[in-house]
Amino acid sequence: MAFGRLERSAGAQPMSDINMTPLIDVMLVLLVIFMITAPLMSSSLKLELPRSDAAQPSDTPKFIAVAITPEGELFLGEEKLDASAFDERIAEAAHRSPDIEVQLRADKRTPYGQVAELIGRVQKAGLNRIAFVTEAAQAAPEADPGRPSRP
């Protein structure tokens, strides 16, 4: 026979540790998916907001979002409400938290009278902290030094 033993080796032993690499890969893929889709789900109400240089995002953690369309439709958050239901819900919110901020979004084509009426409804409910939500204004194009400016 050969110069070696005739014993058989025990073979590969089962691993008692969990392989974490696939779990981490799946978690990172899900994280990327949520990071991409979260901004898309923030608002389904399409408004053309006015632009302002003074627009700053609010750091107030407690707020309710109120919106009005050019047709006069009222929204509390993403929910479309008629005038009486809107007044009731705003009054409930004011009763629960009188110092809550109202973030008002109005399409720039909405008549001023409708916006003023909406502000009156909110103030009548007892909420006086009203913020107007706008989009940041685009930077003005710089003047070309080689081109004379018009007076």
C-alpha positions as CSV (number, residue, x, y, z in Angstrom):
1,M,0.0,0.0,0.0
2,A,0.9,3.7,0.1
3,F,3.0,5.4,2.7
4,G,0.1,7.3,4.2
5,R,-2.6,6.4,6.5
6,L,-5.9,5.2,5.4
7,E,-7.9,7.5,7.7
8,R,-10.6,9.7,6.2
9,S,-10.6,13.4,7.0
10,A,-13.6,14.8,8.9
11,G,-14.5,17.1,6.0
12,A,-15.8,20.7,6.3
13,Q,-17.4,21.5,9.6
14,P,-20.7,23.6,9.7
15,M,-20.2,27.3,10.3
16,S,-21.8,28.6,13.5
17,D,-21.5,32.3,12.5
18,I,-24.1,34.2,10.4
19,N,-22.7,35.8,7.3
20,M,-23.7,39.5,7.7
21,T,-22.6,40.7,4.2
22,P,-25.8,39.9,2.3
23,L,-27.9,41.4,5.1
24,I,-25.9,44.6,5.0
25,D,-26.1,44.8,1.2
26,V,-29.9,44.5,1.3
27,M,-30.1,47.1,4.0
28,L,-28.0,49.6,2.0
29,V,-30.1,49.0,-1.1
30,L,-33.3,49.7,0.8
31,L,-31.8,52.8,2.3
32,V,-30.9,54.2,-1.1
33,I,-34.4,53.4,-2.4
34,F,-36.0,55.2,0.5
35,M,-33.7,58.2,0.2
36,I,-34.6,58.6,-3.5
37,T,-38.4,58.1,-3.1
38,A,-38.9,60.1,0.2
39,P,-38.7,63.6,-1.5
40,L,-41.0,62.5,-4.3
41,M,-43.7,61.6,-1.8
42,S,-43.6,64.8,0.2
43,S,-46.3,66.6,-1.6
44,S,-48.7,65.4,-4.3
45,L,-50.6,68.7,-4.5
46,K,-49.2,70.7,-7.4
47,L,-49.0,74.4,-6.8
48,E,-47.0,77.0,-8.6
49,L,-45.5,78.8,-5.5
50,P,-44.3,82.4,-5.8
51,R,-40.6,83.0,-5.6
52,S,-38.9,85.1,-3.0
53,D,-35.3,86.0,-2.0
54,A,-36.3,86.1,1.7
55,A,-37.7,82.5,1.7
56,Q,-36.1,80.5,4.5
57,P,-37.2,77.0,5.5
58,S,-38.8,77.0,8.9
59,D,-37.1,75.2,11.7
60,T,-40.4,75.0,13.6
61,P,-41.1,71.3,14.3
62,K,-44.8,71.7,15.0
63,F,-46.8,73.0,12.1
64,I,-49.8,72.3,10.0
65,A,-49.8,72.7,6.2
66,V,-52.7,74.7,4.7
67,A,-53.0,75.2,0.9
68,I,-55.3,76.9,-1.5
69,T,-55.6,76.4,-5.2
70,P,-56.5,79.0,-7.8
71,E,-60.0,77.5,-7.9
72,G,-60.4,78.2,-4.2
73,E,-60.1,74.5,-3.1
74,L,-58.9,74.2,0.5
75,F,-56.4,71.6,1.7
76,L,-55.3,70.7,5.2
77,G,-52.1,68.7,4.7
78,E,-52.9,66.6,1.6
79,E,-56.6,66.3,2.4
80,K,-59.1,68.4,0.3
81,L,-61.8,69.8,2.6
82,D,-64.9,71.9,2.1
83,A,-65.1,75.3,3.9
84,S,-67.1,74.0,7.0
85,A,-65.0,70.9,7.5
86,F,-61.8,73.0,7.1
87,D,-63.0,75.4,9.8
88,E,-63.8,72.5,12.1
89,R,-60.4,70.9,11.6
90,I,-58.5,74.1,12.1
91,A,-60.4,74.9,15.2
92,E,-59.6,71.4,16.6
93,A,-55.9,71.9,15.8
94,A,-56.0,75.3,17.5
95,H,-57.6,73.8,20.6
96,R,-55.0,71.0,20.8
97,S,-52.0,73.2,20.3
98,P,-52.6,77.0,20.3
99,D,-49.0,77.8,19.5
100,I,-48.8,75.6,16.4
101,E,-47.5,77.3,13.2
102,V,-49.7,77.3,10.1
103,Q,-47.6,77.0,6.9
104,L,-49.7,78.5,4.1
105,R,-49.1,77.5,0.5
106,A,-51.0,79.3,-2.2
107,D,-50.6,79.1,-5.9
108,K,-49.3,82.4,-7.3
109,R,-52.4,82.6,-9.6
110,T,-54.7,82.4,-6.6
111,P,-56.5,85.8,-6.1
112,Y,-55.4,87.8,-3.1
113,G,-58.9,88.0,-1.8
114,Q,-59.1,84.2,-1.4
115,V,-55.7,84.1,0.3
116,A,-56.8,86.9,2.7
117,E,-60.1,85.0,3.4
118,L,-58.1,81.8,4.2
119,I,-55.8,83.8,6.6
120,G,-59.0,85.1,8.3
121,R,-60.4,81.6,8.7
122,V,-57.1,80.5,10.4
123,Q,-57.0,83.5,12.6
124,K,-60.7,83.1,13.6
125,A,-59.8,79.6,14.8
126,G,-57.2,81.1,17.1
127,L,-54.0,80.4,15.2
128,N,-51.9,83.6,14.7
129,R,-48.5,82.1,13.7
130,I,-48.8,82.0,9.9
131,A,-45.9,81.4,7.6
132,F,-46.0,81.8,3.8
133,V,-44.3,79.0,1.9
134,T,-42.5,80.1,-1.3
135,E,-39.8,78.7,-3.5
136,A,-36.3,80.2,-3.4
137,A,-35.8,82.7,-6.2
138,Q,-33.4,81.9,-8.9
139,A,-30.2,83.9,-9.0
140,A,-30.2,86.8,-11.4
141,P,-27.8,86.3,-14.3
142,E,-24.6,88.3,-13.8
143,A,-23.9,91.2,-16.2
144,D,-21.5,90.4,-19.0
145,P,-18.4,92.7,-18.5
146,G,-17.9,92.9,-22.3
147,R,-21.4,94.1,-22.9
148,P,-22.6,97.6,-22.1
149,S,-25.5,97.9,-19.7
150,R,-28.7,99.8,-20.7
151,P,-29.6,102.8,-18.6
